[in-house]
Amino acid sequence: MQTETVIVTADNDQLSAGEREKFYAEAEGTVNAMKMRAGLYAENEQKIAALDELAKRYSALHERHASPRTSLTTGLRATVLDVQQIQVAKKTQFRFQHWP
């Protein structure tokens, strides 16, 4: 499940404990895979730092056994947005560098 979908589901009291655990496991695995991929490319320190922060936020919620409700995920959602903005900036930079 995507983070936003899980948050809405949790806000509506429709996220079971099993679904919550599956969400955290998948989210943490995805972030770790993204970090490994980011480490393969030069000048990715900003993205790696943002992914480290994202991993910490998922882990902190998971360790609290907290349901990812809107009230608890403000920082998490902001960090997801940071990662997305870095990805868009990298893609834009790549396109301009390889413009014919």
Number of C-alpha atoms within 10 A of each C-alpha: 13 9 16 14 10 20 22 15 16 18 15 10 11 12 19 12 12 8 15 19 16 13 20 21 14 14 19 19 13 13 17 16 12 14 19 12 12 17 14 9 9 7 10 15 12 13 21 19 13 19 21 15 18 24 20 14 19 20 16 13 16 18 10 8 13 13 24 25 18 16 10 13 18 11 15 21 17 12 19 16 13 17 20 14 13 15 13 11 12 13 12 11 11 11 11 9 9 7 6 5
